[in-house]
Amino acid sequence: MKHRFESPETQKGRLASRNLIVSVISFLLIALLFWIGISLVSNRTDSREAEIVKDAITRGIIHCYTSEGFYPESLEYLKQNYGLRYDEERFFIDYQALGSNLLPDVTVIDRGGM
């Protein structure tokens, strides 16, 4: 039902209010989708960084074995002799040396920026 007895200014005011509400809702929806997208990319990047740290440690372990004939006894040995660097506040590394002739067990845990 059309409002026959309203002035054109009142009808324009209602239309402007409706357009403003649609614009605000559209903006909020786009902002929400953008935030979700950024969060997904950030999570993928975080897990990829942990993989990169583990790969660097594995390369250092293998380089040590091929150069010196034994696996490193500690993570500190890799840091001092093979230049291993990583963010120690962000990543916890569990390094279990099983012997000089067995590949060490390495676990990288992302602390999540604690």
C-alpha positions as CSV (number, residue, x, y, z in Angstrom):
1,M,0.0,0.0,0.0
2,K,1.4,3.3,-1.0
3,H,1.4,6.3,1.3
4,R,-0.8,8.7,-0.7
5,F,-1.0,11.4,1.9
6,E,2.7,11.8,2.6
7,S,4.7,14.7,1.2
8,P,7.5,13.9,-1.3
9,E,10.1,15.1,1.3
10,T,8.9,12.4,3.8
11,Q,9.1,9.7,1.1
12,K,12.6,10.9,0.2
13,G,13.6,10.8,3.9
14,R,12.4,7.2,4.2
15,L,14.3,6.2,1.1
16,A,17.5,7.9,2.4
17,S,17.2,6.1,5.7
18,R,16.7,2.7,3.9
19,N,19.7,3.4,1.7
20,L,21.8,4.3,4.7
21,I,20.8,1.1,6.5
22,V,21.6,-1.0,3.4
23,S,24.9,0.7,3.0
24,V,25.9,0.1,6.7
25,I,24.9,-3.6,6.5
26,S,26.8,-4.0,3.3
27,F,29.9,-2.4,4.7
28,L,29.7,-4.6,7.9
29,L,29.3,-7.8,5.8
30,I,32.3,-6.9,3.6
31,A,34.4,-6.0,6.6
32,L,33.4,-9.4,8.2
33,L,34.4,-11.3,5.1
34,F,37.7,-9.5,4.8
35,W,38.5,-10.3,8.5
36,I,37.7,-14.0,8.0
37,G,39.9,-14.1,4.9
38,I,42.8,-12.4,6.8
39,S,42.4,-14.9,9.7
40,L,42.5,-17.9,7.4
41,V,45.7,-16.6,5.6
42,S,47.3,-15.9,9.0
43,N,46.6,-19.4,10.3
44,R,48.1,-20.9,7.2
45,T,51.2,-18.7,7.4
46,D,51.7,-19.6,11.1
47,S,51.6,-23.4,10.4
48,R,53.9,-22.9,7.4
49,E,56.5,-21.1,9.6
50,A,56.6,-24.0,12.0
51,E,57.2,-26.3,9.0
52,I,60.0,-24.0,7.8
53,V,61.7,-24.1,11.3
54,K,61.5,-27.9,11.4
55,D,62.9,-28.2,7.9
56,A,65.8,-25.9,8.8
57,I,66.6,-28.1,11.9
58,T,66.4,-31.3,9.8
59,R,68.8,-29.8,7.2
60,G,71.2,-28.8,9.9
61,I,71.0,-32.3,11.4
62,I,71.7,-34.0,8.1
63,H,74.5,-31.5,7.2
64,C,76.2,-32.2,10.6
65,Y,76.0,-36.0,9.9
66,T,77.4,-35.7,6.4
67,S,80.2,-33.4,7.5
68,E,81.2,-34.9,10.9
69,G,79.9,-38.4,10.8
70,F,77.5,-38.2,13.7
71,Y,74.2,-36.6,14.5
72,P,74.3,-33.5,16.8
73,E,73.7,-34.3,20.5
74,S,71.7,-31.1,21.1
75,L,70.0,-28.2,19.5
76,E,72.6,-25.9,21.0
77,Y,75.3,-27.7,18.9
78,L,73.3,-26.9,15.7
79,K,73.0,-23.2,16.8
80,Q,76.7,-22.9,17.6
81,N,78.2,-24.8,14.7
82,Y,75.7,-24.6,11.9
83,G,74.1,-21.2,12.3
84,L,70.6,-22.4,13.2
85,R,68.4,-19.4,14.1
86,Y,64.7,-19.2,15.0
87,D,62.4,-17.2,17.2
88,E,62.9,-18.9,20.5
89,E,60.1,-17.0,22.2
90,R,57.6,-18.2,19.5
91,F,58.7,-21.8,18.9
92,F,59.3,-24.5,21.5
93,I,61.6,-27.2,20.1
94,D,61.7,-30.7,21.6
95,Y,65.0,-32.2,20.5
96,Q,65.6,-35.8,21.5
97,A,69.0,-37.2,20.5
98,L,68.7,-40.9,20.3
99,G,72.4,-41.6,19.8
100,S,75.3,-40.4,17.6
101,N,74.2,-42.8,14.8
102,L,70.4,-42.4,15.0
103,L,68.4,-39.5,13.6
104,P,67.2,-37.3,16.4
105,D,63.5,-36.9,17.1
106,V,62.4,-33.2,16.6
107,T,59.1,-31.6,17.4
108,V,58.3,-28.0,16.7
109,I,55.5,-26.4,18.7
110,D,54.2,-22.9,17.9
111,R,53.5,-21.1,21.1
112,G,51.3,-18.7,19.3
113,G,53.1,-15.5,20.1
114,M,52.9,-15.9,23.9
